[in-house]
Amino acid sequence: MTNQANLLNFVNGAWVEPRGAEYLNVNNPATAEVLSCVPLTPAEEVDRAAQSAAAAFPAWRRIPAPTRIQFLFKLKALLEANFDDLARTITMENGKTLDDARGEMRRAIENVEVACGIPTMMMGDFSEDVAPGVDEYMIRQPVGVAAILCPFNFPGMIPFWYLPYALACGNTAIVKPSERTPITVQKVFRLLEEVKLPAGVVNLVNGGAATVNALLDHPAVRAVTFVGSTPVARHVYARASANGKRVQAQGGAKNPLIVLPDADVAMTTSIVADSAFGNAGQRCLAASLAITVGEADRIFRPALAEAASTRIVGYGLNEGVQMGPVITPESKARITGLISKGLEEGAEIVVDGRETAIPGYERGNFLRPTLLDGIRPGATLSTVEIFGPVLGLMHVQTVEEAVRLVNSGEYGNMACVFTTSGAAARRFRYEVEAGNVGINIGVAAPMAFFPFSGWKNSFFGTLHAQGKHAVEFFTQTKVVVERWLSEWSRKF
């Protein structure tokens, strides 16, 4: 896929093989084929990238914003021209279907488009005559070197939650892709090479935990972004902020969907199934609990069972496939273990996807959709993020009970409600403790010009990814109070 056995780092405008690095195989999760090998960059090589980005920063920040975004316009054109190749690469290294991969790359490009508005988005404020002959204004200036730490589940989209805004605001950047899915970012950097940014403005460092910690500790790095599990997000936030860096760390989730009896059956069933089983449940906005209210249990349990049992599972590049594999054999084992744990705690299995073999892809990490009923509050499957194609059903009698149940959880990434009642929807929107809320929407993923919110243990930080929040995160404000003496001002 990359015309080379080993992936490379990109430092100071050149492709380099990190000295002293160990390598991991990058496997196709559907076929177990080794696609490439990724280096685990040691700390001394991380230092080279950080020093390169720091050295490039003074000149890059002095380039006017209207000129900086010309590089992003070029990048958008290259992403469009290579759209299908990037989507296929995502499917091959991540396992999601080609349609899902295309949707991911479209969201990536949308963030580039929004960041091209940075000359307006970075504008400050001005007040004339705050005192006689004195003016005061606020301007935004770049922070410095930004480290962007990316997850495996959206290798094409997540880097673009941050990178276009960081560059447009005048920062330099170091991108660290997931060691499980590093090939997509490798190809993106081939395109960035064609954009011809000044050397050191963008850098690529592959690696694992040691590489991440080196970035979190490096004094040249001033801002850190992260998407991943809550334990790692908490670690990243604590370690980077202790080193004086600004941080936004997106963590895990346990996303509940509330289904009322008046919800449209066909639409709701389709949307809930797509939310729970799309990308094999490996997304931070995947539904993992459906809370049916009153008579909705009787209506929707059989409908969801039918949707789960008929979903077509296979290799994401094949026509008609609706769900691919999970990322690794270890992930598959963890998910099946959690299903067994749920059964031990009293849940009933409605659709069992554990024993799955896809003809021709017997070595793949495949599970089929699983539906469990009777999940009790406080049980493992009501609290633990499964990150797989498993949907648990819970039942309550009132909307009030459902909202209390949602708000009792430790996460607050997303919550959705399905209803035809405007009053019920408004109450839910007002009271639910989640940063992304869906009304008859199963994946409440914000457009690029809105922040990707997250509350409670789903997010550590203050400013989120995308849009205006990204601009605020990648800039620091400076307030100037000035007086110029003149004959007129002396009168006052």
C-alpha positions, 0 to 999 in steps of 0.5 A: 500500500505504501510501496515500502515495508516500513513506514517513515516519520516526516521531520523538518520537511523530509522522510526519515527512518527513526534511529533505534526504533522497534517496529510493529506489524500493521494488520488488515483486521479483515484478512490478518494480512500484514500491510506494513510495519510502523516504527515506535519512535524513541524519545530522542527522535521525538526531540528532533521533531519537536525542535524542528517544529519549534524552529519553524514556528517564528517564521510560520506565525509571521506569514499572514493568515490569508497566505497561510490558508492558501496551503489549506486550499491546496490541501483540500484539492489534493484530498479531493483528488485522492479521496477514494484511495484514502477511503480504501486505505482506511477500510484496509487498515481499520476494517470499516466499510467503504461507505463509512470510510468515505463519510469519514474523509468527507468530515475531514475535508469539511474541517479543512474548509472551515479552517480556511475561514481563519482570517475572520475566525481569528479576529480580535476585539477593539474598544476606542477611548476606554479612557481619554486618548486611550484605546484597548484591543484584544488580539489572538496569537498562536500558541506554538508547537501543537502535538496531535495524538490520534486514535485508531477508529477514525484515522482519516478524520480525527487528525483534521479535527485539529491540524487545519486549525492549528496551522491556519492559526499560525502554529506548527504541529506534530501528528502522532497517529495510532500505531494500529492504523498509521497508513492513512496519515502516512498518505496524508503527509505525502499530500502535505509534502506536495502542498510545500509547507515550509520545512518543520511546520508539519511533522509526523512521528509514529509510535506508541506509549513511550512516544506519546509520553515524550511529546507530553514531557517535551518543553517545546510542545505547548498544546496537546490534543488527544482522542481515546479511552478515558484512562488514557485521556486522564493520563494525557491531561494530567501529565501534559497539564502538569508540564504547563501545556494546554490540553484537550483530551477526548475520552470514552463514552457509554452513549444511551438512546431513549426510545419513547412509545410514539417514536417512528418504528421504521426510522428509529430501528434503522437509526439505532442499528446504524448507531450501535453497529456502524463501524462495528461499534468502534466510535465514541458516539456509538450507541451502547444502551437503548432505554425503552420507555413504557410500551416502547419495549414491546414495539422495539425489541423485536424490531431491533432483533431483526435489524441486528440479526440481518445486518450483513457482516464481511470485508468492508471493501466488498459490495453490500457489506454493512459492518466490518471486523473489530480492530484486533483479536484482543479487541474481539476477545475483550468484547466477547468476554464482556458479553459473557459477563453481561449474561453472568449478571442476568442479561438475556441474549436476544441476538448472539454475534460471538460465534462468527465466521465469514467465508473466505475471511476466517482469520479476520476479527469478526463479530456479528451484532449482539443484542442483550436485554434486561441490562440492570442499572449498575451492571457491568454492561450499563457502565463499561464502554464495550467499543464493539457491536453490542447493544444493551436494552434497558426498560423504564416507565417514564421519561423522568426515569430515563433521564435520571438513568442517563444522568447517573452515568460517569460519561457524558459524550452523547445522549439521544431521544426518539419521539414525535413529541416536541415537549418530550424532546425539549425536556430531554435536551434541557435536562440531559447531561451530555455534550452532544445531543441527538433528537431523532438522530443516532450519531449526534456528530457535530458539523465541522463548524460546531465543537465536538462537545463532551462532558463528565469523564468523556472529556478533560479540558475546556475547549473542544475540537473543531470550529470556534473552540479549535481556534480558541484552543490554538490561540492565546489572547493578548490585550493591548492598552495604548496611548499616543500623545498628541496636542488633542490628547493633552487636552484631556 
